[in-house]
Amino acid sequence: MLDGPAWEIDAVHEEFRASVRAFADRHVRPVAEDSEQAGRPPAALLRAMGTAGLLGLAAGEEDGGGAGDSLAIAILAEELTRASGGIAITALVSAYMAMPHITRFGTAAQRARYLPGLIAGETIAAIAVTEPGAGSDVAGIRCRAVEVAGGFRIDGTKMFITNAGIADVIIVAARTSPERHRGITTFLVDRGTPGLAVGAPLRKLGWHASDTREVILHDCIVPPDAVLGTVGRGFEQIMTAFQLERLALAGMSLGHAAECVELASRHAADREVFGCRLIDLQATRHRLAVLAVELAASRLLTYAAAARLDSGHPAASRSVAMAKYHAAVSANRIVDECLQLFGGSGFLEENVIARHFRDARVLRIGGGTDEIQLEILGRGQSG
């Protein structure tokens, strides 16, 4: 991962970045606006991602994956997001927020059944944990799974589930016993399972190119082999998977910020005001310099968190929380400042920076809010 000084990325990852950027320029940017209107990316794009090897980094070679590392996934998130946050989150949820539950906790039969299609982009996964009354408090979920003849009966409602309307399989967290933390189990629920339904697409502030819906389970019967991992250990499994999810979201924050700094810099070089270019004003140059510093700080925190996550460092979860918090907050500030440099034109929907402004906001909420990340860090300070 590291080559020379600890803050430099090796040539392999830089080559990977270049390949993802080229893919995004060729395949993602041209369909970004149409995907915003359709509410989802075209299926052909996800298959192209699979063909390019972009969806299997979290799977081992024995399962047909690319055996990539966390840094590569953060870079992938960054580069896809520069082109479209909504398209990026569709792919990232399936491959790096839902699928890792299968790669880490699935049986050989479950991995053989689901991973090939997910890695190829031919099938899509979603992860359903959040509920109307339980978001940050994962241990507070009320969706219940009761063991019955032939498997488990699941009843409950999930909310804000990305990919819910297009997923071929949804990983559902449900309560299997009254114990708060030891009473949660995750299940693989296939599309078309009787008792599984999804609501209409939710109208969101951003991520218009992604599908987000309510998931309803009513007398939904799944077989015993739908249990993913160990009965009663779902909370721990979810917390483990959260680390990569938060790192990917930090990478998305980098993508929004980097793209907007570049857009604002080009605009400042072209825009004439008061008889000179905007970039010729010292205030503008200093403003852009401050944004570049903030972006660089977020990158260092995110890449360091990736290194710690892969090495099993004891402070990995703290590093991930710090990266997720700082990158998301900074991205929102950076995108806002960049939009300001565009003046009135930045407020128009036809300006791509308006889409980045909308898309970046959710990164302070999804995958654990700012407050959750600060609580993780605060507990460490008090302990």
N, C-alpha and C positions, 0 to 999 in steps of 0.2 A: 504493500500500500504506500509506504513512505520511501522516498528516495533522497538521500542526502539529509538536509535539515528537516526536522520533524514537521515543519509546516508546509513542506512541498509534497505534492502528489506525484506518484510515479508515472512513468510514461504509459503504462498499461491503462491506467484510469483516465489519463488525458486523451488517449486514443479512443477509449470508450466514449468519453464525453463528445469528442468530435463526430463519432459515428451516430450517436443519438441525436446530436444537433442536426446533422445532415438528414437523418430520417424525419425529424420533426419538420424541418424546412420543406422537405419534399412531400410528406404525406399528411402531416397534421395541420399546418397552417392553411393549406388550400381548402380544407373542409371545416375549419373552425367556425365560421359564421353559419354555415348550413347546419352544423351540429347544434349551435345555439338555438336555432329555430326549431329543429326536430326534437330537441330535448334529450338527445343521446348521440354518440358518435356512430358512424356507419359500421356495420358488422365487419365489412371488408377491412376497415382500418385496424380493428383488433386482431384480425387474422394476420394482417401484415406485420403487426407488432410481434405476434407469435413467431412468424417465419424469420423475423430479424433477430430472434433470441432475446427479446426484451421482457418477456413475461415469465421466464423460468429461472431468474437469478436466485430466488430463494429456495429452489429445489435442488437436491443433490443429483449428481450425474447418473446415479443408479435409478433415479425416477425420471430421467429424461431431461433434467434441468441443466442450467449452465453453471451451477455451483458458484454463483457470484457472492460478493460480500456486501456488507451494509453500506459501505462507501459508494459502491456502484449503484445501489438502489437509490441513495440520496442524490447522486448525480443524475440518474434517470429521471427522478421526480423533478429536479430542477430544470432539466432541458425540455421535458415534455410540457411543463407548466409555462415556460417562456412562450410556447405556441398557443396553449389553451389550458386553463385550469380545469375546466369542466371535462375535457377529454382526458386529461392527466388523471384526475381522481377516479374516473371510470376504470381505467386500466390498473391503477395502483390499488384500489379497493379489492378488485378481483385477485390480482397476482400477489400483492404484498401486505394486505390487511386481512383477507379471508383465507386465501390458499395456505399461508404459513401454518394455520391451525391444522390443516391436513398433513402437511409435510412433517410437522413436529409431533403431532399426537395421533395421526391416523394409523390404522392397521395397514398391513401390506395390501389387503384386499381393497380398502378404501383409497389408498394411494393409487393403486392400479386402475381403479374405476374413474377417479376424478382428475388426477393430475395431467394425464396426456392432453385432454381437451383444454384444460385451463392454461397449460403452458403453450399450446398451439394457438390460443385465442379463439378457439372454436366454441368454447363454452365459457360462461361468465359466472362468477361467484359473488355473493354478498354476505355480510356479517350483520346479524340482527341481535344487538344487545340493548341499545337504548329503548326506553319506554316512555310513554307520556309523563309518568311520574318518577322515572329513574333514569337520569342521564349520567351525571358525574358520579352518582352513588351506584356503582355497578352492583354492589352487594344488596341493594334494595330492590332488585327486580322482582316483579310479581307474576310474570308469566310462569305457569306451572306445567310440569310434566309428571304424570302419574303412571306408574307401571300397571299395565293391563295385559290381558291375554293377547299375545301376538306382538307385544312391544310396549310402547309408551303413547299415552294420549296427551297432546300438548294443547293448552288453552291460554290465550293471552294476546296482547297487542304490542307491537313494536313501532317506533316512530323514527322518522328522519333516516330511513335506511337507504343508503346509496346503492344503486343497481337493483333495487327490489323488483322493479317491473321488467327487467331484462335478464335477471339471473336464472340460470339453469339449476343452481343449488344455493340454498341459503343456510348458513350456519346460525342456528338459533340457540340462544342461551335461555335456559328455563330452570325454575326452581324444582328440585326433586326431593328436598327435605326442608324442614323449618330452619335449620341452621343457617345463620346469615352468610358466612363465607364458605362453609363446607357443604352448602346445600344447593349448589348450582352445577348444572351439567350442560354440555353443549351437544347439539344434535345436527346431523346433516339432513336437511329437508329438501327433497327434490321438487322442482317445478311440476305442477299437476297433481301433487299429493292431495287427496281429498281432505278438506278442512283447512287448506292453505289458500289465502286470498290476499291480494294487495289492493290498496286504494288508488285513487287517481293521482297522477303526478302532482307533487306539491309545487306551488308557485314560490320560488326562492328569490332572494335578493341577488344572488350570484350562482355560479356553477350551472348556468342554464343549459350547458351541453351535457349535463349528467342527469340520470334518472333517480329521483328521490321520492319515496312513498312510505305510506303506512303499511305494515304487514300485520294481517289478522290471522290468528290460528284458533280454530273452533272445532273441537272434537277431531283434531288432526292426529291421526294414528301413524306412527312410524315404527318400523321393525326394530328389534334389539340391536341389529348391526348398524343402526343409524347413530348410535351413541358415538361421539367423537372424543377420544381420550378416555378418562376415567370418570365414572359416575361420582358426583360430589366434588370433583376437582376443577370444575369449569372456571371458577373465579381465578384460581392460580394460572390456568391456561390463558385466560383473557389478559391478565396482567403481564404475563410473559410476552404475548403477542403485541401488546400495546407498545413495547419498546421500539420495534421496527416500524409500527404504524406512526408513532410520533416522530421518528427520524425522517420518514418519508414526507410527513407534513412540514417538517422543518425545511427539507429540500424543496418542497413546493414554494415555501416562503422565499427562498433564495431565488427561485425562478421568476416569480412576480417582480421582486425587487430588481434583479439584474436586467430583466427586459425593460422595465420602466426607466431605469437610469440610462440605458442605451437610447431609448426613444426620446427621452428628455434632452440628452446631450446632442442628438442629431437635430432636434427641433431648435435648440438654442443656437446651434451653428448656422441654421438656415433663416431663423426669424430675425427680421430687422425692426428695431425700435429706437426712436429718438436719434435716427441717423447712424446707427451702428448695429452690429449683430448682437443678439442677446448674450451670446457667449463672451463678447468683448467687455461686458460689464463685470467688474471684479466681484460684485455681490453674487452674480450668477455662478461664476467659476467656483467661488467659495462654497456656495450652496451645494453644487454638484459634488465638490470634494468631500464635504461632510457626509453626503449620502453614500459615497464610495467607501468611506471609512466604516460606516455602519454596516454596509453590505459585507465588507471584508471581515468584520468582527463576527457576524452571523455565520459566515462560511467556516471560519476557524472553529467556532464552537460546534457547528454541525459535523464537520469532518472529524474533530477530536472525539465527539460522541460516538461516531461510527467506529472509529478505531477501538474505543473502549468496549463497545458492544460486542465486537467480534473477538476481542481478546479475553472476554469474561472478566473484565476489570470490576472490582467490588463497588466502584463508584459509577458504574455505567448508567444505572437508572437516573442518578442525579445529573450526569452529563447530558443525557437525553432530555430530561426535563428542562435543564438550562437552555439547551439548544432550541428546543421547541418553543419555549417562552420567548427568548430573545429574538429568534428569527421571525416569529409571527408578528410580534409587536413592532419590530423594526421594519418589516415588510410593509405593514400598514402605514407607518409613518413615511417611509420612502415613497410608496406609490402615491400617497396624498401630496407630498411635496412635488413630485414629478408632474402630477396632474395640474398643480398650481402653476407650474412653469408654462403650461400650454394655454393658460387663461381660459377664455370662454370656449375655445375649441375642444378643450379637454373634457368639457361637460356634455359633449354630444355623444350619443350612442355610436355614431359612425367612427369615432376615434377609438382605436383599440385600447387606449389607456383607460377608458371608462370601464371596459370589461375587466381589466386587471384590478381596478379599484373595487369593483363589486366582488370579484372572486376572492380577493385577498382577505376580506373581512372574516370569512368563516374560519380561517386558519387559527384565529384566537379562541375558537369554540370547539371545533371538531377534534377528536382524539384526546380530549382532556383540555378543559378550559385553561386560560391564563391562571385562574385561581387554583386549579388543581396542581399545576406545575409549581406554583409558588408554595403550595402546601407541602409538596414533596420536598422541596428545597428547605422550607422552614422547619420541617420535622428533623431534617438532618442537622440543622443548626442547633436545635434544642436538645438533640440527643448526644 
